[in-house]
């Protein structure tokens, strides 16, 4: 795999390095050793899938409060999504910054998201499916998030959501001072 560290420390875009022959290709999608070479310790505890029927479906911006933070390796295996992360780590030089990357089945790329970052996406096509490798078991009592259109973040989305859950739409505005000091622990 090829690794590119992005503008937020610890966030990596991963590209496959396929070995091709007359049958097609073969490529690794997860290697603890390769991840470790880039300072990533992703001990996979859970794998999940997200299927999204309609273009314009928005999920996010999700994360888990301490001590249940989770790192994620996210790959789009059908369709294409505009994937976004927001740095909510206290003391991070990129705190409250966001970045976006298109993940697509055609490119077969992935995004590594370290603990303490909120994650979300909007589907760019019908029938999008994402696979997640996750470092911690889901803990419902620790689940939280920030609103996709919070003015304090100013995330630029390529399209207005057509489908969004009530929960995701109802996340409150960030208390920027509290998040700056305590990160995700300050979220309701």
Residue pairs with C-beta under 8 A, 6 or more apart in sequence:
1 14
1 15
1 16
1 17
1 27
1 28
1 29
1 31
1 34
2 14
2 15
2 16
2 17
3 12
3 13
3 14
3 34
3 38
4 12
4 13
4 14
4 15
5 11
5 12
5 38
6 12
6 13
6 99
6 101
7 94
7 97
7 99
8 85
8 87
8 92
8 94
8 97
8 99
8 117
9 87
9 92
9 93
9 94
10 39
10 40
10 112
10 114
11 85
11 99
11 111
11 112
11 113
11 114
11 117
12 38
12 40
12 111
12 112
13 101
13 109
13 110
13 111
14 73
14 109
14 110
14 111
14 112
15 107
15 108
15 109
16 27
16 28
16 29
16 108
16 109
17 27
17 28
18 25
18 26
18 27
19 25
19 26
19 27
27 108
28 34
29 75
29 110
30 42
30 44
30 73
30 133
32 42
32 43
35 41
35 42
35 112
40 71
40 112
40 114
41 71
42 71
42 73
42 112
42 133
42 135
43 135
44 73
44 133
44 134
44 135
45 134
45 135
45 136
45 137
46 132
46 133
46 134
46 136
46 137
46 138
47 131
47 132
47 133
47 134
48 131
48 132
48 134
48 138
49 129
49 130
49 131
49 132
50 59
50 129
50 130
50 132
51 127
51 128
51 129
52 59
52 79
52 123
52 127
52 128
52 129
52 130
52 163
53 126
53 127
54 123
54 126
54 162
54 163
55 123
55 124
55 125
55 126
55 162
56 122
56 123
56 159
56 160
56 161
56 162
56 163
57 122
57 123
57 128
57 161
57 162
57 163
57 164
58 120
58 121
58 122
58 123
58 148
58 157
58 161
58 163
58 164
58 168
59 120
59 121
59 164
59 165
59 168
60 84
60 118
60 119
60 120
60 121
60 145
60 148
60 168
61 84
61 86
61 118
61 119
61 120
61 145
61 146
61 147
61 148
61 155
61 168
61 171
62 118
62 119
62 120
62 143
62 144
62 145
62 168
63 69
63 70
63 88
63 116
63 117
63 118
63 119
63 144
63 145
63 184
63 187
64 70
64 136
64 138
64 139
64 142
64 143
64 144
64 184
65 142
65 143
65 144
65 184
65 185
65 187
66 142
66 183
66 184
66 185
68 136
68 137
68 139
68 142
69 115
69 116
69 136
69 184
70 115
70 134
70 135
70 136
70 138
71 112
71 113
71 114
71 115
71 134
71 135
71 136
72 112
72 113
72 119
72 132
72 133
72 134
72 135
73 110
73 111
73 112
73 113
73 132
73 133
74 83
74 103
74 110
74 111
74 113
74 119
74 130
74 131
74 132
75 103
75 108
75 109
75 110
75 111
75 130
75 131
76 83
76 103
76 104
76 105
76 109
76 128
76 129
76 130
77 105
77 129
77 130
77 131
78 105
78 127
78 128
78 129
79 104
79 105
79 123
79 124
79 125
79 126
79 127
79 128
79 129
80 102
80 103
80 104
80 105
80 106
80 123
80 124
80 125
80 128
81 102
81 103
81 104
81 121
81 122
81 123
81 124
81 128
81 130
82 100
82 102
82 121
82 122
82 124
82 157
82 158
83 100
83 101
83 102
83 103
83 111
83 119
83 120
83 121
84 98
84 99
84 100
84 119
84 120
84 121
84 155
84 157
85 98
85 99
85 111
85 113
85 117
85 118
85 119
86 96
86 97
86 98
86 117
86 118
86 146
86 153
86 155
87 94
87 95
87 96
87 97
87 98
87 116
87 117
88 95
88 96
88 116
88 117
88 118
88 146
88 179
88 183
88 184
88 187
89 95
89 115
89 116
89 117
89 183
90 180
90 181
90 182
90 183
90 185
92 116
95 179
95 180
95 183
96 152
96 153
96 176
96 179
96 180
98 153
98 154
98 155
100 155
100 156
101 109
101 111
102 124
103 109
103 110
103 111
103 121
103 130
104 124
113 119
115 135
116 183
116 184
118 145
118 146
118 184
120 145
120 148
120 168
121 130
122 157
122 158
122 159
122 161
124 158
124 159
144 171
144 184
144 187
144 188
145 167
145 168
145 171
145 187
146 153
146 171
146 174
146 187
147 168
147 169
147 170
147 171
147 172
147 173
147 174
148 155
148 157
148 161
148 164
148 168
148 169
148 171
149 155
149 157
150 171
150 173
150 174
151 173
152 173
152 174
152 176
153 174
172 188
175 186
178 186
179 186
179 187
